[in-house]
Every structure is written in C-alpha cells, then in structure tokens.
Amino acid sequence: MTAVAAPAFPAPARRLGLRGGLRNTFTLTWRSVLKIRTNVEDLLGLSLQPIMYLLLFTYVFGGAIAGGTHAYLQFSLPGILVLSVVFATLGTGLMLNQDIANGVFDRFRSLPIARWAPLAGAILGDMVRYSISVAVTLGFGMILGFRITTSPLAAVAACLLLLVFALAMCWFSALIGLLVKTPQAVQWFGFLAMFPLVFGSNLLVPSSTMPGWLQAFVKVNPITYLTGAERGLLTGGPVADPAVRSLLWALGIFVVFAPLAVRVYRRKT
Amino acid sequence: MRYDATSALAVEATGLVKRFGKTTALTGVDLVARPGRVLGVLGPNGAGKTTAVRILATLLRPDGGQASVFGYDVLRDAYQVRQLIGLTGQYASVDEGLSGTNNLIMIGRLLGLPRGQARARAAELLARFELTEAAGRIVKTYSGGMRRRLDLAASLIGRPRVLFLDEPTTGLDPNSRTDVWAMIRGLVSDGVTVLLTTQYLDEADQLTHDIVVIDRGKVIATGTPDELKARTGGQVLLVSPAEPARLAEAAALLEALAGAEVTTDAEAGAVSVPVTDKALLPSVARELDDRGIELAEFTLRKPSLDEVFFALTGHRSDDEDTPTRELEETR
C-alpha cells in the first residue's frame, strides 16, 4: 500500500459568474455556426426549401389566385419568408435532440460551464441559419421578379422582425427536441404543430374565401400578423398594428416556451 | 470550506442507490479510488457500472447515498467536481460534425483557455494521440479507434485529476485496445487517478491496481487483482499429458488425489484442478510417473480473473442475459 500523498493541485473555483456563462455561450455559438458549414443536408434544406416553395407556389398557384405570376409573387413572397423561417426553427429542436442522443450534451454537462450555455449557444447559432433562410428567399424572390416597393430601411426591419419571431419560435422547437426521443419524432411533432399554424393563415391566399370558423382561426393566428407586417414592410400597407401584434405574440411564445424548455433541460441535467 | 488537501481519496462513494422507474440499477454501491491509482469497476453488461460512473461524474442524481471527488460532493459541489474530472465513455462524446482540432479547441475555450492556448493545447494532444494527420477532418470520417483516442484527448484538455473511462476499449480491435492501454498507463504515470469500467477481465488484469466487482447493482467483491484471485480457491494445478489419449486417465487420477472436481479441456489437452494444499503436488507427480504418463505441462498458477469472476457471480463475464438491464435515463 502506498503512502497517502496530499493531492498537489490548487483548490477549484467556487462558482462561475455571468460573464463566464456568456463566454461559454459564445464558444458554443461558434460551434453551431461551424457546424452549418459541415452539415451539407441542413445547408441544402435551408437554401433549397425556400427556392422550391417560391417556384411551386408562384407558378402553380399564381395564375389561379392572382391572375398572374408577378402579381402573386408580390403577394406571396412575404408569406414564403415567414413559412421558410418558421420551418427552419425545427432545426433547433433537431440539433438539440441529436446532441443529446450522441452524448455531446453529456460531455458538456461534465465540464465546469454554465448549465444554460449549451441551450443558449445552440439558439444563438441558429440565428445564423435563419438569416441564411431569409437571405435565400428574398434573393431568389428578387431574381424571379419580386420588388421591394417600400424602402431599404423597411426591408431591413422586415428581416429583423422575422429573426425576432424565429428567436421565439425556436424555443417551442427546442422543447420538442428535448421531450421526444428521436430526430424523426422531432420532425413529426414539429410538422403537426407548424403546418396548421402556417397554412391556417393568410400567408399564401387571402382568407376571404375560407369558411367562418377558419377565418376566426386565421384572425388570431400569429402567422397572419407576421405575414401582414412583412407585406406592409416590403410592399406597402399597414405596418404598425400587425407588427406590434406579431411582436406581442413572439413575446408570448417566448414567455411560455422558453421557461418550459429550460425546465425540461434542467431536469435532464 | 470543504476542500481538503489531506483527503486521501480521489473518489469515494457510499451506499449509492439509483432507480429507473421500477428497476433498481444500483442497490447501495460503495467504492473508493485512491489518488494516482487505477480502480477497475468490473461487471457484466447491465450490472450498473455506467450508472455508477454517471453519478460520480455529476451526470445523474443518485436516489440514495453519497459520492465525492477529492472531498467535493458530487451533488452540492458539482461545479468544483467538474473542474477536477475528465469523462470518456459510451455517453460523453465528441461532436461528429466538427473536425478533431475544433472539437478540442471548443473544449479548451469552454474551460476558459484563451484562444491561442486552446489551439496549442489541442495541437499538443492531437500529436500525443497520433491524430495530427486527421486533425482537420470531420470526426464523422474517423475510425472507431481514432474516435476513441479523440474522446480521450477531449477529456484531458483540462488536465483532470480524476479520469472516468466508461468501457474505454469496447468495440475496438486488438491493436487499438493496446494503444488505449498504453495511453492510460502514461496518464497514470503522470499522477492521474483513473476509474475505468470494463467487461474485459484481461483489461482489468493489465491496467488496474484495485478492482470493484459489481453484479446486479451490488458490489460483490473488492480488492487488488491478486487478492481477488487468491480469495477464490487459491491456486490451480494444470496437467497436460504428452499423449492426448491419456488425458482421461490423468483427469481421473487428479480427481482422486485432489478430492475436488477437475476441469478437462480436451481441445488444449489439459486438465486442471483447484489446489489448497501444496503437499499434493509431489504425490500427483509421483503417481503420474508411476503410471508412465509423460507430461507436456505441469504448472501451478493463480486462477485467471475469468475464473474468479465465474466463482463470484456464478455466470461468465460475457453473459448478457442478466435480469437487471442497465437502463438509460428516461428521455
């Protein structure tokens, strides 16, 4: 039996401050951004999906709904922006789910870092993904003939509003990612929740031909207000009311789902 | 202040209990790892090894009992414990979507190293684990052995005082296993305390100073490998006749003289019997000689850990059909 030796190392730090936690968060944001480049499927999905929506909706529905593809594009592009970015938030849940399944989160949890940093880092990193989605949709739409008829400043505001809304929605996605077992289940639950929300709105068609009960749903749907605000900011029309309502909705979604997601996350950790 | 510079124990656990729903994964596990030594936690699949490691590494809350690392409680002082430990295992993993270098830089940065130092530490560890050539590649493209080495490197960035290795060589080919063993020996010579779980008895025999045998959530034996071997039946006499045809005859003779059940291995042409009284040896040799049975081998040896394990648990080490399956944390 060897003699007992005192461990020769300094006493570990007692606690990690907020600044340390923020530093952890930025490191993990860097990781998420690096992964966008290497995850080819995700990058293709992010950029090809909006292009597919634009082509399909513009040329399939355009003539029937608006009597011409150009007129319809002016109407639908703000909606397609919303649709692309809302569906892109599913990626947040997917990646959290994969990190947990792969054991990457367990490695994080065994490190002396802020417990909330992996969640915050993932979500901040996803803002870059949403920006890609917005840029591709807007850029390709303009190639097809979409014109911003307001001002560059209004267009920037339109993009920021989308990002703020996505920042709220991705907490819902994160909650799903933390609750279900497989990436496939994340996709299914996400689509089941997001499809009615996205298409039960005036995003692609005016709501005037819908039955009354559906119109009632469209009227309270946050996607309707977000789409309205995007139309106002990009092609003219009322802005203040739909913008304020969509911001309030974003706040509401955040206040409900962020604490829930954090709670589930903490219970797992 | 709970920090205790004279604390003699790197890891100490008493009465750990963990339940997953109706299944009890651990029913009161005690274990101790002394500084600078390797503690092997041995047991079949589903014995509770991984659950124990996850509790000790602050990943799982026990339902009962206490555990500490250098005097820091894994629940109350988790933040301090995390500064002292490194973890590599089936559960704690590297990020498949990043390159080897970026994985290590990320961990260095998370541990508070400035960018330049994180980069230098990553390069140093990649070189040490012979991954320099693959450093820029995405981990998804790594072989199993390379991944395991990167896993090890990742757990060493923060120069841990205690390293938890959960089945570090499971699924590796023999060459990679030997590599990992050499690396573990190197760490121990640097003064790192290692707690490793394994199902491989030869691995425990090769690497560990102390062993805890867990079966069905309980510790069923502790001691050094030699102590464990000594505890179960002392020594084994192995006799191998030069003519394989006379094996049965030798076996019958051995059984009569030793008064114990013999194990005949027809393929190896050998018969063995546990021996408690060494005075038996000359008489066995004489009797065999009298009957003209020439010998290819006549040895007295310690039992292998395999035999010890069988004696302790009543089943073989690779027996997967144990009732208590190790359950993952419910997701």
Interface residues (C-beta under 8 A of the other chain):
Chain A: T2 V4 A5 A6 P7 A8 F9 A11 P12 A13 R14 R15 L16 G20 R23 N24 T27 L28 W30 R31 L34 K35 T38 N39 D99 I100 N102 G103 V104 D106 R107 F108 R109 S110 L111 P112 I113 A117 K181 K268 T269
Chain B: M1 Y3 A5 T6 S7 A8 A10 R34 P35 G36 R37 A57 T58 L59 F70 Y72 Y79 Q80 R82 Q83 L84 I85 G86 L87 G89 Q90 Y91 A92 S93 V94 D95 E96 G97 L98 N102 M106 I107 R109 L110 L111 G112 I138 A154 G158 R161 G191 E329 R331
